[in-house]
Amino acid sequence: MADHSGFNSVAYAMLEDITKALGASVESFFGADAQASKLAMTNEMLSLWLSLKSDENRAVILKMVRAAIAAQVD
């Protein structure tokens, strides 16, 4: 099993579930290539999300992310 020091067990378990669904390894979330970097950022986002304590804070974050997506230029 990979060393997951620095991650809480809930975040790591969620990461394992995501990697299984993607057919990837946990290790693929970390590394120098662009895909691994994106996956590492996804892991960080999930860890931060799990750290939010209130529904109000989650609603604020969702609103910000939705606005950022809407503002993207293809």
CORHU-V255438 format. One record per pair of residues at least 4 apart in sequence whose ideal C-beta (glycine too) atoms are under 8 Angstrom apart, sorted by the first residue. I is the first residue (numbers start at 0). J is the second residue. Records with the same first field share a line. If there is no record, write none. Layout:
BEGIN
I->J, J
END
This chain:
BEGIN
1->24, 25, 26
3->11, 14, 25
6->10, 11, 14, 42, 46
7->11, 46, 49
8->12
9->13, 49
10->14, 42, 45, 46, 49
11->15, 25
12->16
13->17, 45, 49
14->18, 25, 28, 42, 45
15->19, 25
16->20
17->21, 41, 45
18->23, 24, 25, 27, 28
23->27, 28, 38
26->30
27->34, 35, 38
28->35, 38, 39, 41, 42
29->35, 38, 39
30->35, 36, 39
31->35, 36
32->36
33->37
34->38
35->39
36->40
37->41
38->42
39->43
40->44
41->45
42->46
43->47
44->48
45->49
46->50
47->51
48->57, 60
51->56, 57, 60
52->56
53->57
54->58
55->59
56->60
57->61
58->62
59->63
60->64
61->65
62->66
63->67
64->68
65->69
66->70
67->71
END
